[in-house]
């Protein structure tokens, strides 16, 4: 049964939808409109598309040495397998089909996408292909309605298309606070709680999660629209979802509520590289069951919220985003049973980009910080930890569909808990290179 808070938010959302229904619809490009929405009469019945990303990463972190040998924790290893500090990987290989039912009716379109690469989406499901998007969108002048599995409205770093992402790795705040992990209900697992020894061939995987990451997606229904007011384009989204990530179905009767607003002044361009000044804010709220016991009724509130601004007017790009959350704060792939908590966390990042004039080069600099388990008090699992990362990156755009990305991450991690800090102080720099091709 939907609780009173969700009911009130849904009523407020309905009022927003009704109030905006009479306003002129805009044609401005944004992530809500680009992912899963086709222009009436402009799309075919089926367009096959996708992209491949192949990468190399090397982690220079030192192990924590004790009586059990040299131990490594997830920040010192390359994901998603967490079995090495240096590896080549096909981290994404996605193929999909999108289109409309035209000439029958171009106001209804669909979006289907599958992941075949080696990442948190497929590693948690045994390495097989995984459906990441499967949605139907009904487009009207008043409101657009999307149902199925799709990206949830939220932070810019998560909502934007990954194949045009300017870096190789997510910020710590997006990776830990927003990229939700899921345990199988009734599965208790503390695998590698103190780290693993890479020299021990009998060591089990350090990841205690057997299900795919949420990938910033959920199954549900979304009401959204974009409209123009003067020189600004405004967009909103209201979504009700299962709160179960890529996993179809649900584990409880509570539903997650997602709210989003963005206002953008356009400077030109179109599609994912459209230029402009965008201001946005969002919130997410829901409940999660304690995964330790399949018969449990213990629930924990999970809330996330944030705001930000993005400026892109070539040759410059500047993005700032701040996020915070409470409940279900991720403690690491090696500590899955500690994620059922009522702790708080917050983080932010500042991103600068410079497109070198009359060249194919782009230079990027990103500074991000994340504080986990703030003011944890006497919590049994809390340990206030800070994750600071400075990333210097460069991109060479071979053509509009292909590019090479190189990055160097200088990382400084620390904790107020001795056992955790002994591991985090060994975290060091990481280098990475990635080739992206869109087809």
N, C-alpha and C positions, 0 to 999 in steps of 0.2 A: 504494500500500500504506500502511495506517495505521501511523504510527511507534509506538515503544514507549511514549513519553510519553502519547500519545492513548489507547493500549490500556490503560495503567494507570489513566488517569482514567475511562475507560469502565467498567472493572471496579469502581472505587470508586463510580461513579454507580449501577451495578447493585445494589451492596450497599445504598446509600441507599434506592433504590426498594423493595428487598425489606424493609428495616427499617421503612419507613413504611407499607407496604401494609396492616398490621393496625390502624392508628390511625384513629380516627373522622374522617371528612371534614367540613370546616367549610363554612359557607355565606358566610363573610366575603368582601366584594368586594375585589378587587385586580386589577392590570393583567393578570396571567396569566390570570385567570378571566374578565375582562370582554371581552377581545378574542379572539373566536373560539370562545367556549364558551356554550352555551345551557342553561338550566335544563330538566331532563327534564320533558316534558309541558307546558311553558310557552311554547314557541315554535312558530310556524307553519312551513309548508313553505318560504315565501319572504317575507322582509320586506325591502322596498326602503328604503334609507336613504342618507344622505350629508350633505355640508355644503359650503358655499361661503365663501371668504374673499377679500374685495377690499380692497386696501390702497393707501396712498400713503406714499412714503418720500422723504426729502431728506437728502443727505449734505453736510456743510459743510466737508469736508476740502480742503486746499490741494494743488495739484500740486507735483511736484518739477521745477524748471525747469533745463534744461541746454541743450547745443548742439542737441539734438533737439526742443526746445520744452517744452511743459508735459506732463509724463508722469504718468499715473495708474496705480495698482496696485489689485487687487481690493478691499482694505479701504476704498478711497475711492470705490467705485462701487456701484451697486445691482444685486444679483443677481436672477435667474441670468444675465442677458444681459451685464452688465458693460459697458454702452455709454453710461451716463448717471449723473448724480448726483442726478437727481430724476425720479420717474416714478410713474404709476398702474399697478396690476397686479392681475390676478386670479391671485393666487399659489397658491391651491388651489381645486380644484373636483372633489370626489370623490363618486362614486356607486357603490353596491354593493348586494349582496343577501346575506342570511344566513338560516339556518334549520336545520331538522332534517328527517329523513325520516319524521316521524310522519304517520299512525299506524303506519307499518310498524315504525319503531324510532327512538325519540327519544334514544337514547344516542349516536347518530352525527349530528354536525352539520357545517356547512360555513360558510365565510366567504370572500367574493369582493369585491374592491374595486379600482376603477380610478381613476387620476388624470388629469384633463383640464386642470388649471391650468398656469400657466407658472412652473416652478420647477426645481430640480436634478434631479428625477425625469424630467421630460419634455424639458427643454432639452438634456440629453445624448443624447437619442434622436431629435433632429430636430423636437421640438415636438409630436409625436403623443401620443395617449393611451397610458398605460403601466399595466400591471397592477402594483399594489403589494402585494396580498395575494390568495392563493389557497390555502386550506388546508382540510383535513379533520381533525376531532377525534373521537376515540373516547373516551367517558367511562365509566369503571368506578369502583367504590368504592375499589379499590386504587390505581389510577394512571390518569392521562389521557395519551393519546398524540396528538400533533399532527404532521401531515406536510404538506409543501408549502412555499409561500412565506409567511413571516409575520415579525412583529417578533421580534428576538432578545432573550433575557433579558439585561438590562444596566442602565445607569444610569437613574435615575428620570426625568430630563429627556428621555431618548430613548424609554423604554418607555411613558410615559404617552400617552394619546390626544392628538393634536395639536389637536383642536378644542376642548379644554378647557385648553390651555396658557395660562398667565397672562401671557405676554409675546408680542411679535411676532417677535423674533429670538432664536436660540439663544445661549447663552454661548459665549465663544471656545473653551473647552475641549471642549465638545460639538461645536461646528462643525468644529474642526480635528482633534481627536484621535479622535472617535467617528464623525463623518459621513464615511465612507470614500468616496474617489473612485477611479474605475477607468479605466485607459487600455485601448484596444484592443491586444491582443497584437501586437507587431511594429511598433507605431506610435510613432515618435520625434517629439516635438513640444515645442519650447521657445517657443511663441508668446508674444510680448509679455513676454519675460523681464525687460526693464528697465522695463516699463510701456508704456502706449499714450497717444498724443496724440488727444484727442477731436475736435480740429479737423481731423485728417487723415482724410478720407473713405475713403482707400485702406487704412486700418489693419484688419488682420484681428482677429477676436475674440481677446480676451486670455486666454480659457480654452483650455487645451490638452487638455481631457478630452472625448472624443467619446461616452462611455458615461454612463448615469445614475449619480447618487450611490447609495450603498448604502441610504440612507434608514433606517438601523438595522434592516435586514431581511436575511434569508438564506433559502436553500432547504435544507431538511433535515428531521430528525425530532426531536421534543422529548418528553421524559417529564416530567410535572409534576403537582402536586397541592397542595391546600390542606387543612389539618386544624386542629382546635381542641385546645388544651391549656390548661385553666383559663380565664383571662380573655384569653388571647392566641390569635391566629390565625397559623399558620405556613405558609409557602409555599416550595416549592422547584421548580427547573427544571433539567434537564440536556438539552442540545441538541448534536447533531452536524450540522454544515452544510457546504456547499461553500466558504464564504468568498468568495462571488462577488457579494454584494449582490443587486440586483434582476435581475441577468443570469442567466437560467436556464442550467444546465449548469455546468461547472467547467473550470479551466485547468490543474489539477495533481491528483495522486493524494492529496495531503494534505487532511485534513478539519479544519475549525475545531471547537473544543470550547468550549461556553458553559456556565457554572455560575452558579447564582443561588440566594440564600436571602433571605427576608424574614420578619420577625416583627412583627405589628401588634396593638396594643390598640385596640379599637373604642370610639369615643365616640358612635356613632349615625350615622344617615344611611345612604344606600346608593348604589350605582353609582359613577360617576367622581367625585362630590362627597362620598363617604363621609368621615367625620371620624375621626381616630385618631392614634396615635403609631406610626410605622413605622420599624424599623431594618433595614437591608439591606446586602448585600455581593454582589459578583459578580466574575467573571473571564472573559476570552476569550483564546484562543490558537490560532494557526494559522500557515500559511506562504503567502508570495506569490512568484510568479515575477517575474523581471526583465522588464518589459514591452517593453524596447527591442528585443529580438530574439525572433522567433517560434520560433526553434529553441533558445533558451537553456534550460539546466537549472539556472541560478543561482537559488537560493531564499533568501528572507529571512524569519526568524521575525517574526511580528507578535503582540505580547501587549498586553492591556489589562486593567486591574483597577480596582476602586473600592469605596467604601462610603459610606454616608450615613444621615441620619435626617430624617424629615419629621414635623412636628407640625401638625395641623389641628384646631382646636377653636374654632369661630367665637365671637368675631369675629377671632381671630388665626390666622396661619399662619407657621411658620418651617421652612425647609428648608436643610440643609447637605449638600453632596456633594463628595467628593474623588475624582479620577481620575488615573491615571498610565499610561504606555505606553512600549513600546520597539519600534523597527523600523517602517518604513513611516510615518514621521512626515511629515505633510502640510506642504509648503513653499509652497503657494499655487497657485491655478488657473493662474497664468502660469508655474509652474515644475514641470510634471508629471514631467519626467524626473528630478528631484531627490528624489522621494518614495521611491525604492528605496534605503533606508538603514537603518543600525542605530542611529540616534540615539534619545535618550530625551526625554520631555516629561511635564509634570504640570500640573494645575490644579485649581481648586476654585471653588465659589460659595456665597454665603449669601443666602437669599431671605426677605424679610419681606412678609407680606400682612395687610391690615386691612380687614375687611368692615364698612363704616359701618352701625351699627345703625339699623333702621327706614328704610333707604334702599336704592336699587339700585346704590350706588357701592361700589367696591373700590379701595383704594390699595395699590400694590406698590412695593417697593424691592429691588433685586438688586445685589449686589457680586460681580463675578467676576474671576478672575485666571488667566492661563495663561502658562507658560514653555516655550518650544519650543527644542529642540536643547540641552538642558542638558549642560554639560561636554563640548562637542562636540570638543574637542582639535584634531587636524589634519584632521578630516573636510573633504572638498572642498566639501560642500554645507551644512555646519553653520554657523549663525549664531545664537547664543543671543539670543532675542528674547522680550520680555515684552509681554503684552496685558492691560491693566487697563481694565475697563469698569464704570461705575456707571449703573444704569438706574432711572429713576423712571417709573412707569407708573400709569395709572388705567383702570379698567374700569367701564362703565355697562351693567348687565344689563337690557336692555329687557324681556326675559321669559326663560323657561327655555331657549329655543332661539336667542335672538338677543342679541348684545352688541357694544358698541363698545370697542375697546382703543386707548389712546393712550400713547406712550412717548417718552422723551427719554434718549438714551444719551450720557454723557460718557466719551470714550475717550482713553486715553494709551498709546501704543505706542512701543517703543524696541528697539534692537538693539545688540549689541557689535561689529557689523560695519558699517563706515562706509557702504558702498554701500546696505545695507538700511536703516540708520538714517536716511539722507538722505530716504528715502521715508516711513518710518514716522512720523517726527516731524511730518509734515504731516497725519497723520490727526487728524480733529477730531470734532465731535459729530454725531449723527444723530437726526432726528425721524421718527416714523412714526405712522400711524393705520390701523386695520383694523376692518372690519365682518365679523362671523362670523354665519352663519345655518345651523342644523342642521335637516335635514328627515328 
